[in-house]
Amino acid sequence: SRFAKVKTMGGDINIESVDGWVNATTMGGDISVSMLGNSGGRHDVELTSYSGDITLTVPANLSMEFDISLAYTKNREGRYRITSDFPLQQREDAEWTYDKGDPRKYIYGTGSAAGGANRIKISTINGNVRVKKG
């Protein structure tokens, strides 16, 4: 398909073979997206899970700018991470934040590939983030 916009209040989202932009949100569940296509056209991605793992597979030559945030709550410390087949700079909060209810820390991943034309924004709480070359 040329684009996908999906939202669910609970449950997994699995999008295969999209050649365009993607916006997917789940209140509780895993998200898996596999993108196809050449480097032309818009391929912006926004993936949000409020509890779950997110896996994004993209063409190796896609021009991307990564903005990834992974939050984890105090009782889940050390369980989650960001892994990527593309170079990312990662940093982790040193202090717990209390402004969203449960104490949480954030791990951030940023970077670009092939010029950074398409925005790749990924956000999850208490889940892993994986970015793979397809």
CNS distance restraints for C-alpha pairs under 8 A (distance, minus, plus):
assign (resid   1 and name CA) (resid  17 and name CA) 6.90 0.50 0.50
assign (resid   1 and name CA) (resid  18 and name CA) 5.00 0.50 0.50
assign (resid   1 and name CA) (resid  19 and name CA) 5.93 0.50 0.50
assign (resid   1 and name CA) (resid  20 and name CA) 7.35 0.50 0.50
assign (resid   2 and name CA) (resid  18 and name CA) 6.11 0.50 0.50
assign (resid   2 and name CA) (resid  19 and name CA) 5.02 0.50 0.50
assign (resid   2 and name CA) (resid  20 and name CA) 4.65 0.50 0.50
assign (resid   2 and name CA) (resid  21 and name CA) 7.16 0.50 0.50
assign (resid   3 and name CA) (resid  18 and name CA) 6.26 0.50 0.50
assign (resid   3 and name CA) (resid  19 and name CA) 6.57 0.50 0.50
assign (resid   3 and name CA) (resid  20 and name CA) 4.67 0.50 0.50
assign (resid   3 and name CA) (resid  21 and name CA) 4.82 0.50 0.50
assign (resid   3 and name CA) (resid  22 and name CA) 5.70 0.50 0.50
assign (resid   4 and name CA) (resid  15 and name CA) 7.97 0.50 0.50
assign (resid   4 and name CA) (resid  18 and name CA) 7.21 0.50 0.50
assign (resid   4 and name CA) (resid  20 and name CA) 7.75 0.50 0.50
assign (resid   4 and name CA) (resid  21 and name CA) 6.52 0.50 0.50
assign (resid   4 and name CA) (resid  22 and name CA) 4.83 0.50 0.50
assign (resid   4 and name CA) (resid  23 and name CA) 6.26 0.50 0.50
assign (resid   4 and name CA) (resid  24 and name CA) 7.62 0.50 0.50
assign (resid   5 and name CA) (resid  22 and name CA) 5.90 0.50 0.50
assign (resid   5 and name CA) (resid  23 and name CA) 4.70 0.50 0.50
assign (resid   5 and name CA) (resid  24 and name CA) 5.68 0.50 0.50
assign (resid   6 and name CA) (resid  13 and name CA) 7.79 0.50 0.50
assign (resid   6 and name CA) (resid  23 and name CA) 6.35 0.50 0.50
assign (resid   6 and name CA) (resid  24 and name CA) 4.67 0.50 0.50
assign (resid   6 and name CA) (resid  25 and name CA) 6.37 0.50 0.50
assign (resid   7 and name CA) (resid  24 and name CA) 5.70 0.50 0.50
assign (resid   7 and name CA) (resid  25 and name CA) 4.72 0.50 0.50
assign (resid   7 and name CA) (resid  26 and name CA) 5.70 0.50 0.50
assign (resid   8 and name CA) (resid  13 and name CA) 7.97 0.50 0.50
assign (resid   8 and name CA) (resid  25 and name CA) 6.48 0.50 0.50
assign (resid   8 and name CA) (resid  26 and name CA) 4.84 0.50 0.50
assign (resid   8 and name CA) (resid  27 and name CA) 6.57 0.50 0.50
assign (resid   9 and name CA) (resid  26 and name CA) 5.72 0.50 0.50
assign (resid   9 and name CA) (resid  27 and name CA) 4.90 0.50 0.50
assign (resid   9 and name CA) (resid  28 and name CA) 6.84 0.50 0.50
assign (resid  10 and name CA) (resid  26 and name CA) 5.91 0.50 0.50
assign (resid  10 and name CA) (resid  27 and name CA) 5.24 0.50 0.50
assign (resid  10 and name CA) (resid  28 and name CA) 4.64 0.50 0.50
assign (resid  10 and name CA) (resid  29 and name CA) 6.08 0.50 0.50
assign (resid  11 and name CA) (resid  26 and name CA) 6.74 0.50 0.50
assign (resid  11 and name CA) (resid  27 and name CA) 7.70 0.50 0.50
assign (resid  11 and name CA) (resid  28 and name CA) 5.90 0.50 0.50
assign (resid  11 and name CA) (resid  29 and name CA) 4.68 0.50 0.50
assign (resid  11 and name CA) (resid  30 and name CA) 7.19 0.50 0.50
assign (resid  12 and name CA) (resid  26 and name CA) 7.22 0.50 0.50
assign (resid  12 and name CA) (resid  28 and name CA) 7.55 0.50 0.50
assign (resid  12 and name CA) (resid  29 and name CA) 4.53 0.50 0.50
assign (resid  12 and name CA) (resid  30 and name CA) 4.69 0.50 0.50
assign (resid  12 and name CA) (resid  31 and name CA) 5.80 0.50 0.50
assign (resid  13 and name CA) (resid  24 and name CA) 7.60 0.50 0.50
assign (resid  13 and name CA) (resid  26 and name CA) 7.40 0.50 0.50
assign (resid  13 and name CA) (resid  29 and name CA) 7.37 0.50 0.50
assign (resid  13 and name CA) (resid  30 and name CA) 6.28 0.50 0.50
assign (resid  13 and name CA) (resid  31 and name CA) 4.71 0.50 0.50
assign (resid  13 and name CA) (resid  32 and name CA) 6.24 0.50 0.50
assign (resid  14 and name CA) (resid  31 and name CA) 5.91 0.50 0.50
assign (resid  14 and name CA) (resid  32 and name CA) 4.78 0.50 0.50
assign (resid  14 and name CA) (resid  33 and name CA) 5.98 0.50 0.50
assign (resid  15 and name CA) (resid  32 and name CA) 6.19 0.50 0.50
assign (resid  15 and name CA) (resid  33 and name CA) 4.70 0.50 0.50
assign (resid  15 and name CA) (resid  34 and name CA) 6.29 0.50 0.50
assign (resid  16 and name CA) (resid  33 and name CA) 5.89 0.50 0.50
assign (resid  16 and name CA) (resid  34 and name CA) 4.90 0.50 0.50
assign (resid  16 and name CA) (resid  35 and name CA) 6.90 0.50 0.50
assign (resid  17 and name CA) (resid  34 and name CA) 5.65 0.50 0.50
assign (resid  17 and name CA) (resid  35 and name CA) 5.41 0.50 0.50
assign (resid  17 and name CA) (resid  36 and name CA) 5.57 0.50 0.50
assign (resid  18 and name CA) (resid  22 and name CA) 7.80 0.50 0.50
assign (resid  18 and name CA) (resid  33 and name CA) 7.99 0.50 0.50
assign (resid  18 and name CA) (resid  34 and name CA) 6.62 0.50 0.50
assign (resid  18 and name CA) (resid  35 and name CA) 4.90 0.50 0.50
assign (resid  18 and name CA) (resid  36 and name CA) 5.77 0.50 0.50
assign (resid  19 and name CA) (resid  35 and name CA) 5.84 0.50 0.50
assign (resid  19 and name CA) (resid  36 and name CA) 4.97 0.50 0.50
assign (resid  19 and name CA) (resid  37 and name CA) 5.25 0.50 0.50
assign (resid  19 and name CA) (resid  43 and name CA) 7.25 0.50 0.50
assign (resid  20 and name CA) (resid  35 and name CA) 7.75 0.50 0.50
assign (resid  20 and name CA) (resid  37 and name CA) 7.92 0.50 0.50
assign (resid  20 and name CA) (resid  41 and name CA) 7.01 0.50 0.50
assign (resid  20 and name CA) (resid  42 and name CA) 5.77 0.50 0.50
assign (resid  20 and name CA) (resid  43 and name CA) 4.69 0.50 0.50
assign (resid  20 and name CA) (resid  44 and name CA) 7.40 0.50 0.50
assign (resid  21 and name CA) (resid  42 and name CA) 6.02 0.50 0.50
assign (resid  21 and name CA) (resid  43 and name CA) 4.35 0.50 0.50
assign (resid  21 and name CA) (resid  44 and name CA) 4.78 0.50 0.50
assign (resid  21 and name CA) (resid  45 and name CA) 5.69 0.50 0.50
assign (resid  22 and name CA) (resid  43 and name CA) 7.29 0.50 0.50
assign (resid  22 and name CA) (resid  44 and name CA) 6.43 0.50 0.50
assign (resid  22 and name CA) (resid  45 and name CA) 4.76 0.50 0.50
assign (resid  22 and name CA) (resid  46 and name CA) 6.20 0.50 0.50
assign (resid  22 and name CA) (resid  47 and name CA) 7.68 0.50 0.50
assign (resid  23 and name CA) (resid  45 and name CA) 5.93 0.50 0.50
assign (resid  23 and name CA) (resid  46 and name CA) 4.74 0.50 0.50
assign (resid  23 and name CA) (resid  47 and name CA) 5.89 0.50 0.50
assign (resid  24 and name CA) (resid  31 and name CA) 7.73 0.50 0.50
assign (resid  24 and name CA) (resid  46 and name CA) 6.40 0.50 0.50
assign (resid  24 and name CA) (resid  47 and name CA) 4.95 0.50 0.50
assign (resid  24 and name CA) (resid  48 and name CA) 6.33 0.50 0.50
assign (resid  25 and name CA) (resid  47 and name CA) 5.94 0.50 0.50
assign (resid  25 and name CA) (resid  48 and name CA) 4.68 0.50 0.50
assign (resid  25 and name CA) (resid  49 and name CA) 5.77 0.50 0.50
assign (resid  26 and name CA) (resid  30 and name CA) 7.70 0.50 0.50
assign (resid  26 and name CA) (resid  31 and name CA) 7.72 0.50 0.50
assign (resid  26 and name CA) (resid  48 and name CA) 6.48 0.50 0.50
assign (resid  26 and name CA) (resid  49 and name CA) 4.96 0.50 0.50
assign (resid  26 and name CA) (resid  50 and name CA) 6.58 0.50 0.50
assign (resid  27 and name CA) (resid  49 and name CA) 5.84 0.50 0.50
assign (resid  27 and name CA) (resid  50 and name CA) 4.91 0.50 0.50
assign (resid  27 and name CA) (resid  51 and name CA) 6.72 0.50 0.50
assign (resid  28 and name CA) (resid  49 and name CA) 6.30 0.50 0.50
assign (resid  28 and name CA) (resid  50 and name CA) 5.58 0.50 0.50
assign (resid  28 and name CA) (resid  51 and name CA) 4.81 0.50 0.50
assign (resid  28 and name CA) (resid  52 and name CA) 6.26 0.50 0.50
assign (resid  29 and name CA) (resid  49 and name CA) 6.66 0.50 0.50
assign (resid  29 and name CA) (resid  50 and name CA) 7.73 0.50 0.50
assign (resid  29 and name CA) (resid  51 and name CA) 6.00 0.50 0.50
assign (resid  29 and name CA) (resid  52 and name CA) 4.83 0.50 0.50
assign (resid  29 and name CA) (resid  53 and name CA) 7.26 0.50 0.50
assign (resid  30 and name CA) (resid  49 and name CA) 7.01 0.50 0.50
assign (resid  30 and name CA) (resid  51 and name CA) 7.62 0.50 0.50
assign (resid  30 and name CA) (resid  52 and name CA) 4.63 0.50 0.50
assign (resid  30 and name CA) (resid  53 and name CA) 4.73 0.50 0.50
assign (resid  30 and name CA) (resid  54 and name CA) 5.74 0.50 0.50
assign (resid  31 and name CA) (resid  47 and name CA) 7.53 0.50 0.50
assign (resid  31 and name CA) (resid  49 and name CA) 7.27 0.50 0.50
assign (resid  31 and name CA) (resid  52 and name CA) 7.46 0.50 0.50
assign (resid  31 and name CA) (resid  53 and name CA) 6.38 0.50 0.50
assign (resid  31 and name CA) (resid  54 and name CA) 4.72 0.50 0.50
assign (resid  31 and name CA) (resid  55 and name CA) 6.26 0.50 0.50
assign (resid  32 and name CA) (resid  54 and name CA) 5.89 0.50 0.50
assign (resid  32 and name CA) (resid  55 and name CA) 4.76 0.50 0.50
assign (resid  32 and name CA) (resid  56 and name CA) 5.96 0.50 0.50
assign (resid  33 and name CA) (resid  55 and name CA) 6.38 0.50 0.50
assign (resid  33 and name CA) (resid  56 and name CA) 4.95 0.50 0.50
assign (resid  33 and name CA) (resid  57 and name CA) 6.21 0.50 0.50
assign (resid  34 and name CA) (resid  56 and name CA) 6.02 0.50 0.50
assign (resid  34 and name CA) (resid  57 and name CA) 4.66 0.50 0.50
assign (resid  34 and name CA) (resid  58 and name CA) 6.24 0.50 0.50
assign (resid  34 and name CA) (resid 134 and name CA) 7.68 0.50 0.50
assign (resid  35 and name CA) (resid  56 and name CA) 7.82 0.50 0.50
assign (resid  35 and name CA) (resid  57 and name CA) 6.06 0.50 0.50
assign (resid  35 and name CA) (resid  58 and name CA) 5.02 0.50 0.50
assign (resid  35 and name CA) (resid  59 and name CA) 6.79 0.50 0.50
assign (resid  35 and name CA) (resid 134 and name CA) 7.85 0.50 0.50
assign (resid  36 and name CA) (resid  58 and name CA) 6.77 0.50 0.50
assign (resid  36 and name CA) (resid  59 and name CA) 6.30 0.50 0.50
assign (resid  37 and name CA) (resid  59 and name CA) 7.12 0.50 0.50
assign (resid  38 and name CA) (resid  59 and name CA) 7.66 0.50 0.50
assign (resid  38 and name CA) (resid  61 and name CA) 7.79 0.50 0.50
assign (resid  38 and name CA) (resid  62 and name CA) 7.11 0.50 0.50
assign (resid  39 and name CA) (resid  61 and name CA) 6.70 0.50 0.50
assign (resid  39 and name CA) (resid  62 and name CA) 5.06 0.50 0.50
assign (resid  39 and name CA) (resid  63 and name CA) 6.56 0.50 0.50
assign (resid  42 and name CA) (resid 118 and name CA) 6.72 0.50 0.50
assign (resid  43 and name CA) (resid 118 and name CA) 5.72 0.50 0.50
assign (resid  43 and name CA) (resid 119 and name CA) 7.70 0.50 0.50
assign (resid  44 and name CA) (resid 118 and name CA) 4.95 0.50 0.50
assign (resid  44 and name CA) (resid 119 and name CA) 4.91 0.50 0.50
assign (resid  44 and name CA) (resid 120 and name CA) 5.88 0.50 0.50
assign (resid  45 and name CA) (resid 118 and name CA) 7.73 0.50 0.50
assign (resid  45 and name CA) (resid 119 and name CA) 6.25 0.50 0.50
assign (resid  45 and name CA) (resid 120 and name CA) 4.75 0.50 0.50
assign (resid  45 and name CA) (resid 121 and name CA) 6.02 0.50 0.50
assign (resid  45 and name CA) (resid 122 and name CA) 7.82 0.50 0.50
assign (resid  46 and name CA) (resid 120 and name CA) 6.15 0.50 0.50
assign (resid  46 and name CA) (resid 121 and name CA) 4.74 0.50 0.50
assign (resid  46 and name CA) (resid 122 and name CA) 5.84 0.50 0.50
assign (resid  47 and name CA) (resid  54 and name CA) 7.63 0.50 0.50
assign (resid  47 and name CA) (resid 121 and name CA) 6.37 0.50 0.50
assign (resid  47 and name CA) (resid 122 and name CA) 4.82 0.50 0.50
assign (resid  47 and name CA) (resid 123 and name CA) 6.33 0.50 0.50
assign (resid  48 and name CA) (resid 122 and name CA) 5.96 0.50 0.50
assign (resid  48 and name CA) (resid 123 and name CA) 4.83 0.50 0.50
assign (resid  48 and name CA) (resid 124 and name CA) 5.76 0.50 0.50
assign (resid  49 and name CA) (resid  53 and name CA) 7.55 0.50 0.50
assign (resid  49 and name CA) (resid  54 and name CA) 7.45 0.50 0.50
assign (resid  49 and name CA) (resid 123 and name CA) 6.42 0.50 0.50
assign (resid  49 and name CA) (resid 124 and name CA) 4.72 0.50 0.50
assign (resid  49 and name CA) (resid 125 and name CA) 6.72 0.50 0.50
assign (resid  50 and name CA) (resid 124 and name CA) 5.55 0.50 0.50
assign (resid  50 and name CA) (resid 125 and name CA) 5.23 0.50 0.50
assign (resid  50 and name CA) (resid 126 and name CA) 7.85 0.50 0.50
assign (resid  51 and name CA) (resid 124 and name CA) 6.28 0.50 0.50
assign (resid  51 and name CA) (resid 125 and name CA) 4.99 0.50 0.50
assign (resid  51 and name CA) (resid 126 and name CA) 5.52 0.50 0.50
assign (resid  51 and name CA) (resid 127 and name CA) 6.17 0.50 0.50
assign (resid  52 and name CA) (resid 124 and name CA) 6.63 0.50 0.50
assign (resid  52 and name CA) (resid 125 and name CA) 6.77 0.50 0.50
assign (resid  52 and name CA) (resid 126 and name CA) 6.26 0.50 0.50
assign (resid  52 and name CA) (resid 127 and name CA) 4.48 0.50 0.50
assign (resid  52 and name CA) (resid 128 and name CA) 7.17 0.50 0.50
assign (resid  53 and name CA) (resid 124 and name CA) 7.26 0.50 0.50
assign (resid  53 and name CA) (resid 126 and name CA) 7.86 0.50 0.50
assign (resid  53 and name CA) (resid 127 and name CA) 4.37 0.50 0.50
assign (resid  53 and name CA) (resid 128 and name CA) 4.67 0.50 0.50
assign (resid  53 and name CA) (resid 129 and name CA) 5.93 0.50 0.50
assign (resid  54 and name CA) (resid 122 and name CA) 7.87 0.50 0.50
assign (resid  54 and name CA) (resid 124 and name CA) 7.39 0.50 0.50
assign (resid  54 and name CA) (resid 127 and name CA) 7.22 0.50 0.50
assign (resid  54 and name CA) (resid 128 and name CA) 6.27 0.50 0.50
assign (resid  54 and name CA) (resid 129 and name CA) 4.88 0.50 0.50
assign (resid  54 and name CA) (resid 130 and name CA) 6.32 0.50 0.50
assign (resid  55 and name CA) (resid 129 and name CA) 5.93 0.50 0.50
assign (resid  55 and name CA) (resid 130 and name CA) 4.71 0.50 0.50
assign (resid  55 and name CA) (resid 131 and name CA) 5.95 0.50 0.50
assign (resid  55 and name CA) (resid 132 and name CA) 7.61 0.50 0.50
assign (resid  56 and name CA) (resid 130 and name CA) 6.31 0.50 0.50
assign (resid  56 and name CA) (resid 131 and name CA) 4.91 0.50 0.50
assign (resid  56 and name CA) (resid 132 and name CA) 6.18 0.50 0.50
assign (resid  57 and name CA) (resid 131 and name CA) 5.92 0.50 0.50
assign (resid  57 and name CA) (resid 132 and name CA) 4.62 0.50 0.50
assign (resid  57 and name CA) (resid 133 and name CA) 5.65 0.50 0.50
assign (resid  57 and name CA) (resid 134 and name CA) 5.36 0.50 0.50
assign (resid  58 and name CA) (resid  62 and name CA) 7.03 0.50 0.50
assign (resid  58 and name CA) (resid 131 and name CA) 7.66 0.50 0.50
assign (resid  58 and name CA) (resid 132 and name CA) 6.37 0.50 0.50
assign (resid  58 and name CA) (resid 133 and name CA) 5.32 0.50 0.50
assign (resid  58 and name CA) (resid 134 and name CA) 5.18 0.50 0.50
assign (resid  59 and name CA) (resid 133 and name CA) 5.71 0.50 0.50
assign (resid  59 and name CA) (resid 134 and name CA) 4.97 0.50 0.50
assign (resid  60 and name CA) (resid 133 and name CA) 5.09 0.50 0.50
assign (resid  60 and name CA) (resid 134 and name CA) 6.34 0.50 0.50
assign (resid  61 and name CA) (resid 113 and name CA) 7.92 0.50 0.50
assign (resid  61 and name CA) (resid 114 and name CA) 6.51 0.50 0.50
assign (resid  62 and name CA) (resid 113 and name CA) 7.29 0.50 0.50
assign (resid  62 and name CA) (resid 114 and name CA) 6.50 0.50 0.50
assign (resid  63 and name CA) (resid 112 and name CA) 7.63 0.50 0.50
assign (resid  63 and name CA) (resid 113 and name CA) 5.51 0.50 0.50
assign (resid  63 and name CA) (resid 114 and name CA) 4.46 0.50 0.50
assign (resid  63 and name CA) (resid 115 and name CA) 5.33 0.50 0.50
assign (resid  63 and name CA) (resid 116 and name CA) 4.86 0.50 0.50
assign (resid  63 and name CA) (resid 117 and name CA) 5.12 0.50 0.50
assign (resid  63 and name CA) (resid 118 and name CA) 5.89 0.50 0.50
assign (resid  64 and name CA) (resid 112 and name CA) 5.46 0.50 0.50
assign (resid  64 and name CA) (resid 113 and name CA) 5.18 0.50 0.50
assign (resid  64 and name CA) (resid 114 and name CA) 6.61 0.50 0.50
assign (resid  64 and name CA) (resid 115 and name CA) 6.72 0.50 0.50
assign (resid  64 and name CA) (resid 116 and name CA) 3.99 0.50 0.50
assign (resid  64 and name CA) (resid 117 and name CA) 5.35 0.50 0.50
assign (resid  64 and name CA) (resid 118 and name CA) 4.54 0.50 0.50
assign (resid  64 and name CA) (resid 119 and name CA) 5.85 0.50 0.50
assign (resid  64 and name CA) (resid 120 and name CA) 6.45 0.50 0.50
assign (resid  65 and name CA) (resid 110 and name CA) 7.51 0.50 0.50
assign (resid  65 and name CA) (resid 111 and name CA) 5.93 0.50 0.50
assign (resid  65 and name CA) (resid 112 and name CA) 4.32 0.50 0.50
assign (resid  65 and name CA) (resid 113 and name CA) 6.59 0.50 0.50
assign (resid  65 and name CA) (resid 115 and name CA) 7.89 0.50 0.50
assign (resid  65 and name CA) (resid 116 and name CA) 4.32 0.50 0.50
assign (resid  65 and name CA) (resid 117 and name CA) 6.56 0.50 0.50
assign (resid  65 and name CA) (resid 118 and name CA) 5.94 0.50 0.50
assign (resid  65 and name CA) (resid 119 and name CA) 4.99 0.50 0.50
assign (resid  65 and name CA) (resid 120 and name CA) 5.82 0.50 0.50
assign (resid  66 and name CA) (resid  88 and name CA) 7.87 0.50 0.50
assign (resid  66 and name CA) (resid 109 and name CA) 7.10 0.50 0.50
assign (resid  66 and name CA) (resid 110 and name CA) 5.02 0.50 0.50
assign (resid  66 and name CA) (resid 111 and name CA) 5.16 0.50 0.50
assign (resid  66 and name CA) (resid 112 and name CA) 5.87 0.50 0.50
assign (resid  66 and name CA) (resid 119 and name CA) 6.36 0.50 0.50
assign (resid  66 and name CA) (resid 120 and name CA) 4.84 0.50 0.50
assign (resid  66 and name CA) (resid 121 and name CA) 6.22 0.50 0.50
assign (resid  67 and name CA) (resid 108 and name CA) 7.55 0.50 0.50
assign (resid  67 and name CA) (resid 109 and name CA) 6.14 0.50 0.50
assign (resid  67 and name CA) (resid 110 and name CA) 5.06 0.50 0.50
assign (resid  67 and name CA) (resid 111 and name CA) 7.38 0.50 0.50
assign (resid  67 and name CA) (resid 119 and name CA) 7.59 0.50 0.50
assign (resid  67 and name CA) (resid 120 and name CA) 6.04 0.50 0.50
assign (resid  67 and name CA) (resid 121 and name CA) 4.80 0.50 0.50
assign (resid  67 and name CA) (resid 122 and name CA) 6.44 0.50 0.50
assign (resid  68 and name CA) (resid 108 and name CA) 5.55 0.50 0.50
assign (resid  68 and name CA) (resid 109 and name CA) 4.82 0.50 0.50
assign (resid  68 and name CA) (resid 110 and name CA) 6.31 0.50 0.50
assign (resid  68 and name CA) (resid 120 and name CA) 7.78 0.50 0.50
assign (resid  68 and name CA) (resid 121 and name CA) 5.72 0.50 0.50
assign (resid  68 and name CA) (resid 122 and name CA) 4.71 0.50 0.50
assign (resid  68 and name CA) (resid 123 and name CA) 5.88 0.50 0.50
assign (resid  69 and name CA) (resid 106 and name CA) 6.53 0.50 0.50
assign (resid  69 and name CA) (resid 107 and name CA) 5.77 0.50 0.50
assign (resid  69 and name CA) (resid 108 and name CA) 4.60 0.50 0.50
assign (resid  69 and name CA) (resid 109 and name CA) 6.44 0.50 0.50
assign (resid  69 and name CA) (resid 122 and name CA) 6.34 0.50 0.50
assign (resid  69 and name CA) (resid 123 and name CA) 4.86 0.50 0.50
assign (resid  69 and name CA) (resid 124 and name CA) 6.66 0.50 0.50
assign (resid  70 and name CA) (resid  81 and name CA) 7.55 0.50 0.50
assign (resid  70 and name CA) (resid  82 and name CA) 7.51 0.50 0.50
assign (resid  70 and name CA) (resid 106 and name CA) 5.49 0.50 0.50
assign (resid  70 and name CA) (resid 107 and name CA) 5.11 0.50 0.50
assign (resid  70 and name CA) (resid 108 and name CA) 6.43 0.50 0.50
assign (resid  70 and name CA) (resid 123 and name CA) 5.79 0.50 0.50
assign (resid  70 and name CA) (resid 124 and name CA) 5.07 0.50 0.50
assign (resid  70 and name CA) (resid 125 and name CA) 5.77 0.50 0.50
assign (resid  70 and name CA) (resid 126 and name CA) 7.32 0.50 0.50
assign (resid  70 and name CA) (resid 127 and name CA) 7.24 0.50 0.50
assign (resid  70 and name CA) (resid 128 and name CA) 7.47 0.50 0.50
assign (resid  70 and name CA) (resid 129 and name CA) 7.40 0.50 0.50
assign (resid  71 and name CA) (resid 104 and name CA) 6.33 0.50 0.50
assign (resid  71 and name CA) (resid 105 and name CA) 5.60 0.50 0.50
assign (resid  71 and name CA) (resid 106 and name CA) 4.33 0.50 0.50
assign (resid  71 and name CA) (resid 107 and name CA) 6.37 0.50 0.50
assign (resid  71 and name CA) (resid 123 and name CA) 7.98 0.50 0.50
assign (resid  71 and name CA) (resid 124 and name CA) 6.28 0.50 0.50
assign (resid  71 and name CA) (resid 125 and name CA) 4.57 0.50 0.50
assign (resid  71 and name CA) (resid 126 and name CA) 6.14 0.50 0.50
assign (resid  72 and name CA) (resid  76 and name CA) 6.16 0.50 0.50
assign (resid  72 and name CA) (resid  77 and name CA) 6.39 0.50 0.50
assign (resid  72 and name CA) (resid  80 and name CA) 7.46 0.50 0.50
assign (resid  72 and name CA) (resid 104 and name CA) 5.36 0.50 0.50
assign (resid  72 and name CA) (resid 105 and name CA) 5.64 0.50 0.50
assign (resid  72 and name CA) (resid 106 and name CA) 6.48 0.50 0.50
assign (resid  72 and name CA) (resid 125 and name CA) 5.55 0.50 0.50
assign (resid  72 and name CA) (resid 126 and name CA) 4.71 0.50 0.50
assign (resid  72 and name CA) (resid 127 and name CA) 7.67 0.50 0.50
assign (resid  73 and name CA) (resid  77 and name CA) 6.50 0.50 0.50
assign (resid  73 and name CA) (resid 102 and name CA) 6.37 0.50 0.50
assign (resid  73 and name CA) (resid 103 and name CA) 5.72 0.50 0.50
assign (resid  73 and name CA) (resid 104 and name CA) 4.28 0.50 0.50
assign (resid  73 and name CA) (resid 105 and name CA) 6.65 0.50 0.50
assign (resid  73 and name CA) (resid 125 and name CA) 7.85 0.50 0.50
assign (resid  73 and name CA) (resid 126 and name CA) 6.84 0.50 0.50
assign (resid  74 and name CA) (resid 102 and name CA) 7.53 0.50 0.50
assign (resid  74 and name CA) (resid 103 and name CA) 5.79 0.50 0.50
assign (resid  74 and name CA) (resid 104 and name CA) 5.76 0.50 0.50
assign (resid  74 and name CA) (resid 105 and name CA) 7.65 0.50 0.50
assign (resid  76 and name CA) (resid 126 and name CA) 7.03 0.50 0.50
assign (resid  80 and name CA) (resid 126 and name CA) 6.72 0.50 0.50
assign (resid  80 and name CA) (resid 127 and name CA) 5.78 0.50 0.50
assign (resid  80 and name CA) (resid 128 and name CA) 5.03 0.50 0.50
assign (resid  81 and name CA) (resid 107 and name CA) 7.64 0.50 0.50
assign (resid  81 and name CA) (resid 127 and name CA) 7.71 0.50 0.50
assign (resid  81 and name CA) (resid 128 and name CA) 5.22 0.50 0.50
assign (resid  81 and name CA) (resid 129 and name CA) 6.47 0.50 0.50
assign (resid  82 and name CA) (resid 107 and name CA) 7.77 0.50 0.50
assign (resid  82 and name CA) (resid 109 and name CA) 7.23 0.50 0.50
assign (resid  82 and name CA) (resid 128 and name CA) 6.02 0.50 0.50
assign (resid  82 and name CA) (resid 129 and name CA) 4.73 0.50 0.50
assign (resid  82 and name CA) (resid 130 and name CA) 5.96 0.50 0.50
assign (resid  83 and name CA) (resid 129 and name CA) 6.30 0.50 0.50
assign (resid  83 and name CA) (resid 130 and name CA) 4.90 0.50 0.50
assign (resid  83 and name CA) (resid 131 and name CA) 6.40 0.50 0.50
assign (resid  84 and name CA) (resid  88 and name CA) 7.18 0.50 0.50
assign (resid  84 and name CA) (resid 130 and name CA) 5.68 0.50 0.50
assign (resid  84 and name CA) (resid 131 and name CA) 4.54 0.50 0.50
assign (resid  84 and name CA) (resid 132 and name CA) 6.02 0.50 0.50
assign (resid  85 and name CA) (resid 131 and name CA) 6.18 0.50 0.50
assign (resid  85 and name CA) (resid 132 and name CA) 5.23 0.50 0.50
assign (resid  85 and name CA) (resid 133 and name CA) 6.08 0.50 0.50
assign (resid  86 and name CA) (resid 113 and name CA) 7.16 0.50 0.50
assign (resid  86 and name CA) (resid 131 and name CA) 7.41 0.50 0.50
assign (resid  86 and name CA) (resid 132 and name CA) 7.58 0.50 0.50
assign (resid  86 and name CA) (resid 133 and name CA) 7.70 0.50 0.50
assign (resid  87 and name CA) (resid 111 and name CA) 6.51 0.50 0.50
assign (resid  87 and name CA) (resid 112 and name CA) 7.55 0.50 0.50
assign (resid  87 and name CA) (resid 113 and name CA) 7.79 0.50 0.50
assign (resid  88 and name CA) (resid 109 and name CA) 5.76 0.50 0.50
assign (resid  88 and name CA) (resid 110 and name CA) 5.33 0.50 0.50
assign (resid  88 and name CA) (resid 111 and name CA) 4.78 0.50 0.50
assign (resid  88 and name CA) (resid 112 and name CA) 7.56 0.50 0.50
assign (resid  89 and name CA) (resid 109 and name CA) 5.55 0.50 0.50
assign (resid  89 and name CA) (resid 110 and name CA) 5.29 0.50 0.50
assign (resid  89 and name CA) (resid 111 and name CA) 6.08 0.50 0.50
assign (resid  90 and name CA) (resid 107 and name CA) 6.90 0.50 0.50
assign (resid  90 and name CA) (resid 108 and name CA) 5.43 0.50 0.50
assign (resid  90 and name CA) (resid 109 and name CA) 4.48 0.50 0.50
assign (resid  90 and name CA) (resid 110 and name CA) 6.58 0.50 0.50
assign (resid  91 and name CA) (resid 107 and name CA) 5.74 0.50 0.50
assign (resid  91 and name CA) (resid 108 and name CA) 5.37 0.50 0.50
assign (resid  91 and name CA) (resid 109 and name CA) 6.82 0.50 0.50
assign (resid  92 and name CA) (resid 105 and name CA) 7.37 0.50 0.50
assign (resid  92 and name CA) (resid 106 and name CA) 5.75 0.50 0.50
assign (resid  92 and name CA) (resid 107 and name CA) 4.29 0.50 0.50
assign (resid  92 and name CA) (resid 108 and name CA) 6.27 0.50 0.50
assign (resid  93 and name CA) (resid 105 and name CA) 5.67 0.50 0.50
assign (resid  93 and name CA) (resid 106 and name CA) 5.50 0.50 0.50
assign (resid  93 and name CA) (resid 107 and name CA) 6.52 0.50 0.50
assign (resid  94 and name CA) (resid 105 and name CA) 7.63 0.50 0.50
assign (resid  95 and name CA) (resid 105 and name CA) 6.83 0.50 0.50
assign (resid  96 and name CA) (resid 103 and name CA) 5.82 0.50 0.50
assign (resid  96 and name CA) (resid 104 and name CA) 5.34 0.50 0.50
assign (resid  96 and name CA) (resid 105 and name CA) 5.18 0.50 0.50
assign (resid  97 and name CA) (resid 103 and name CA) 5.53 0.50 0.50
assign (resid  97 and name CA) (resid 104 and name CA) 5.42 0.50 0.50
assign (resid  97 and name CA) (resid 105 and name CA) 6.28 0.50 0.50
assign (resid  98 and name CA) (resid 102 and name CA) 6.35 0.50 0.50
assign (resid  98 and name CA) (resid 103 and name CA) 4.75 0.50 0.50
assign (resid  98 and name CA) (resid 104 and name CA) 6.74 0.50 0.50
assign (resid  99 and name CA) (resid 103 and name CA) 7.80 0.50 0.50
assign (resid 112 and name CA) (resid 116 and name CA) 5.03 0.50 0.50
assign (resid 122 and name CA) (resid 129 and name CA) 7.94 0.50 0.50
assign (resid 124 and name CA) (resid 128 and name CA) 7.72 0.50 0.50
assign (resid 124 and name CA) (resid 129 and name CA) 7.71 0.50 0.50
